[in-house]
């Protein structure tokens, strides 16, 4: 099971790009605070994210539901890797009820998957 829930703030504007396949990809950098520790920055990609995914701005709070992925690519003649969160859903923090529903649905799916392993 690979389920991630992140709540944090955007530390740079969203970036949208069109892939050779014609699909749209929205990228974010989400800063997640940690109590008594330094904050962590998490790269997030949202494949086929809606155009409204770019309506967010720096310092907007978001809730991201998705999965962790490590991808490998060639750059500068060497193989490199990047670990990122692939979003299934990104909800602005100001929409608290929608964010709570998204988290509850993700936890329910995770619980169903965990029961399948029992």
N, C-alpha and C positions, 0 to 999 in steps of 0.2 A: 504494500500500500504506500502511496506517495501523495500525501495531502499536505499542503502548506497554507497557513493563514497568516498574513502579515498586516499589521496596522502601523502606519508611519506617515511621514510627510515627504512630498516630492522635494528633492534638493536641486533639481534643474527642470527646465521645461520638457514636456513630452516630445519625443521625436517620432515622426511618422515617415515610413518609406514604403514604396511599392516594390515588391519582389519581382524577379523575372517571370514568375508564374502568374503575376497579376494580383496576387493577394496583398493586402495591406498589413503592415506590422507596426505596432506602436511600442516604443521602448520608454521605460521609466528608470529613474534611480530613486529608490525609496530609502529614507533614513529612518531606522527603527531605534528608539531610545532604549537604553538598558539601565536599570536602577543601579546606581553606584558604580557604573562603568561607562566607558565611552560608547557612543552610539555606533551602530553598524549600518553600512550602506549595502543595499541589496539591489542588484540589477534585475529588472523585470521586463519580460517581453510579452506582448499580447498579440498573438497571431490572429488575424481576421478581426481585430478589435474595431469597433465602430468609429466613425469619424468623430463622434463626441468624446472619444478617448483622448483627443488632443485639446479638449476644452479646459483641461485642468491647468493649474499654474504652480509655480514654485511656492512651496510652503503649504499647499493644500494637503489636507489629511486624506488618506485613502485606505481602504481595506482591500487587500488582494487575496483572492482564492485561486489556488493553482497547484503546481507540482514543481519539484526540483529537477533540473536537467543539467547534465554536463555535456557540453558539445566540444568537438575537436575540429580544428581547422588549420590550414596552412597559411602562414604569414611570414614574409621575409625569409623564405626558404626553410622554415622550421615548423614543426607541428606544435601548436599551442592549444590550450583548452580554456574554457570559461564555464563557470558554474553560475546558473541563473534560475530565476523562477519563471516558469511559463504560466501566464495567467489564464484562467478560464473565465474569470470575472474580476473587474475592478470597479469598486463602488466608492464614490466620494464620501468622505467621513461625515459631511453635513447631512447625508441621507441615512441617519442612524437606523431607522426601521429596516430599510433595504439591506444595509450592511449586516444587521443582526440576522435577518432572514437568510442571507447568503452564507454566513458562518454556520448557522443551524443546519442548513441543507448539506454543506460540506461535511460537517461532523456526523450527520445522519448517514451519509454515503460511506464515510470512513467506518462507522460502527457496523454497517451492513457487511462491508468487506472484511472487517475483523471477525465477525461471526462466521463468515464462510471459512475462515482458517481454523475455527474451533472444532 
